[in-house]
Amino acid sequence: MDEKALVGGMNPGRGVVRVGDTVRRPGMRAAVQELLVHLELVGFSGAPRYLGVDEVDRQVVSWVEGDVPVPPYPDWAMTDAALVSLGRLVRDYHDAVASFSPVTSDWSTEWADPGGGPTICHNDLFPENVVFRDGIAVALIDFDMAGPGRPLWDLAIAAEEWAPLHAPGFRLSTTHSLDAVHRVGVLAGAYGLARHRAEELLDIIVEENAHSTANMLGQAQAGDPVWSGHIEGTGFAERMAADKEWFAGQRLALLASIRRLT
């Protein structure tokens, strides 16, 4: 059966291929295999199923049919309805994984909550890792970066990338006209965040942003060509400074939006 290479995002060239209604990928962590098995056992339909190992020792998961947004993100993926469905899907995932007690612990630590936490977070909730059908988010894919953390770490990542929490005029993959303040409230409300945790979410967003920025710079300095190219070719320092200033200036409005819509 023919193999079709699957590439995208910031992790090209990983040897991931589609074969019929399956995806074959080398080097999947044992902990991620356990996680996918658990999600199936508890009836969570929003993730691929782990199907074992093929004849060339690649891990096999089910193909999830649907549409996956890629940069520049299409309008249908940036609607409020899409955002509501994402918030509900992330909450459903966190509820499903709450009962997970992994035997192995070989989780990725690159983008994970540095202090760990009670939940196995996805840690990579970019649009490229969410499958849609008819404009509604139905599944999360690519759990390679999963690891223990606080649930709001995932929500922070989602808010950063889907609101997005980037200064208008400095956004790479979304339109500058998106009302990010409003959209953070929509996402938090759909997730079911309690109003009194609005300040906590914003603090974790700042923490996660600093962690991911340091990680990107560290990987670039270590010679990673993908991150080096990203930092050198996208005005990285200027964008990060603009984002930080914009977020600080919008903090009170963000708090009000979360509290109003949760």
C-alpha positions in Angstrom: 0.0 0.0 0.0 1.3 3.5 -0.9 2.8 5.7 1.8 2.2 9.4 1.9 4.6 11.5 3.9 3.0 13.8 6.5 4.9 17.0 7.2 4.0 20.3 8.8 4.4 22.7 11.7 7.8 23.1 13.3 8.7 19.4 13.2 9.4 18.4 9.5 11.2 15.3 8.4 10.1 13.0 11.2 9.4 10.0 9.0 5.6 10.1 9.7 3.5 8.6 6.9 -0.1 7.8 6.1 -0.8 4.3 4.9 -4.5 3.8 4.1 -6.5 4.6 7.2 -3.5 4.5 9.5 -0.5 6.7 10.4 2.9 5.1 10.8 5.5 6.9 13.0 8.9 5.8 14.3 10.0 6.4 17.9 6.7 7.0 19.6 7.3 7.0 23.4 6.0 4.1 25.4 4.2 6.6 27.7 2.3 8.1 24.7 1.3 4.6 23.6 -0.1 4.0 27.0 -1.9 7.4 26.9 -3.7 6.6 23.6 -4.7 3.2 24.9 -6.2 4.8 28.0 -8.1 7.3 26.0 -9.7 4.6 24.0 -10.5 2.6 27.1 -12.4 5.5 28.7 -14.3 6.2 25.6 -12.6 9.5 24.5 -13.2 9.7 20.8 -11.1 12.8 20.2 -7.7 11.1 19.7 -6.1 8.5 17.4 -6.2 4.9 18.4 -3.0 3.1 19.1 -2.9 0.0 16.8 0.5 -1.6 17.6 3.7 -1.9 15.5 4.1 -2.6 11.8 6.6 -4.9 10.0 9.3 -2.3 10.0 9.0 -1.4 13.7 7.0 1.8 13.3 4.2 2.6 15.7 0.7 2.6 14.1 -2.2 4.8 15.0 -5.5 5.3 13.3 -6.0 8.1 10.8 -8.4 10.7 12.0 -10.5 12.0 9.0 -11.2 15.7 8.8 -9.6 19.0 8.1 -6.4 20.3 9.8 -5.6 24.1 9.6 -2.2 25.0 8.4 -0.6 28.5 8.2 -1.9 30.9 7.2 -4.9 29.6 9.2 -8.1 29.7 7.2 -11.1 31.8 8.3 -13.2 28.7 9.1 -10.7 27.6 11.7 -10.7 31.0 13.5 -14.5 31.5 14.1 -15.9 31.7 17.6 -17.8 28.5 16.9 -14.5 26.7 16.2 -13.0 28.2 19.3 -15.9 27.0 21.5 -15.5 23.5 20.1 -11.8 23.6 20.8 -12.3 24.7 24.4 -14.8 21.9 25.0 -12.6 19.3 23.3 -9.6 20.3 25.5 -11.8 20.0 28.6 -13.1 16.6 27.5 -9.5 15.5 27.0 -8.5 16.6 30.5 -11.5 14.9 32.0 -10.7 11.7 30.1 -7.0 11.7 31.2 -7.8 12.5 34.8 -8.0 8.8 35.6 -4.8 7.9 33.8 -2.1 6.3 35.9 0.9 5.6 33.5 3.3 2.8 34.1 6.1 4.4 32.1 7.3 7.9 32.4 9.4 8.7 29.3 7.5 11.9 28.6 8.9 14.7 26.5 10.0 17.7 28.6 10.7 20.2 25.9 7.5 22.2 26.1 6.0 20.7 29.2 5.1 22.5 32.4 8.6 22.7 34.2 7.1 21.9 37.6 5.0 19.0 36.4 1.5 18.6 37.6 -1.4 16.2 38.0 -2.5 16.0 34.3 -0.9 14.6 31.2 -1.1 17.7 29.1 -1.0 17.7 25.3 1.5 20.6 25.3 1.3 21.2 21.5 -2.2 22.7 20.9 -1.4 24.5 17.8 -4.1 24.5 15.0 -2.0 22.0 13.0 -2.7 19.4 15.7 -6.5 19.8 15.8 -8.8 18.0 13.4 -12.1 19.6 12.3 -15.2 18.5 10.6 -17.7 21.1 9.3 -15.8 23.8 11.3 -16.0 21.9 14.6 -13.0 20.6 16.5 -13.4 16.8 16.9 -9.9 15.4 17.7 -6.4 16.2 19.0 -3.5 14.6 17.2 0.3 14.4 17.6 0.8 13.7 21.3 4.6 13.5 20.9 5.1 16.5 23.3 2.6 15.2 26.0 3.8 15.3 29.6 2.7 16.0 33.2 1.6 19.5 34.0 -1.2 21.7 35.3 -4.3 21.6 33.1 -4.1 25.4 32.6 -0.8 24.9 30.9 -2.7 23.4 27.9 -5.3 26.2 28.1 -2.5 28.8 28.1 -0.9 27.3 25.0 -4.3 27.2 23.2 -5.1 30.8 24.2 -1.7 32.0 22.9 -2.1 30.3 19.5 -5.8 30.5 18.9 -6.8 33.9 20.3 -4.0 34.7 19.3 -2.1 36.4 22.1 0.3 38.1 19.6 0.3 41.9 19.0 -1.8 43.0 16.0 0.7 43.8 13.3 3.1 41.1 14.4 1.1 38.0 13.9 2.5 35.4 11.5 -0.4 33.0 10.8 -3.6 34.7 11.8 -5.2 38.0 10.7 -4.5 41.1 12.6 -8.2 41.9 12.9 -9.0 39.0 15.3 -10.3 40.3 18.7 -7.9 38.3 20.9 -9.3 39.7 24.1 -12.8 38.6 23.3 -11.5 35.2 22.1 -9.6 34.4 25.2 -12.9 34.8 27.1 -14.7 32.6 24.6 -12.1 29.8 24.9 -12.0 30.0 28.7 -15.8 29.9 28.9 -16.0 26.9 26.6 -13.4 25.1 28.7 -15.4 25.8 31.8 -12.8 27.8 33.6 -14.2 29.2 36.9 -14.3 33.0 37.0 -12.1 33.2 40.1 -9.2 31.4 38.1 -8.9 34.2 35.5 -5.9 35.7 37.1 -4.3 32.3 37.5 -4.7 31.6 33.8 -3.1 34.9 32.8 -0.2 34.2 35.1 0.3 30.8 33.6 0.2 32.3 30.1 3.1 34.6 31.0 5.0 31.7 32.5 4.4 29.4 29.5 5.4 32.1 27.1 8.6 32.7 28.8 9.3 29.0 29.0 8.6 28.4 25.3 10.6 31.5 24.2 13.6 30.3 26.2 13.3 26.9 24.7 13.1 28.2 21.1 16.2 30.3 21.7 18.1 27.5 23.3 17.3 25.1 20.5 18.4 27.7 17.9 21.7 28.3 19.7 22.3 24.6 19.8 22.1 24.5 16.1 18.6 23.3 15.3 18.1 24.5 11.7 14.3 24.8 12.0 14.4 27.1 15.1 17.4 29.0 13.8 15.6 29.8 10.6 12.4 30.7 12.4 14.3 33.1 14.7 16.4 34.7 12.0 13.7 35.0 9.4 10.6 36.2 11.3 11.8 39.2 13.3 11.6 37.1 16.5 13.0 39.5 19.0 10.9 42.4 17.8 7.8 40.2 17.8 8.4 38.9 21.3 8.9 42.4 22.6 5.7 43.6 20.9 3.7 40.6 22.2 4.9 41.2 25.8 4.0 44.9 25.7 0.6 44.2 24.1 -0.3 41.5 26.6 0.7 43.7 29.6 -1.5 46.5 28.2 -4.5 44.2 27.7 -4.3 42.4 31.0 -7.3 44.1 32.7 -9.3 43.7 29.5 -8.4 40.0 29.4 -9.4 39.5 33.0 -12.8 41.2 32.3 -13.3 39.1 29.2 -12.6 35.8 31.0 -14.8 36.7 34.0 -17.6 37.9 31.7 -17.7 34.8 29.5 -17.1 32.1 32.1 
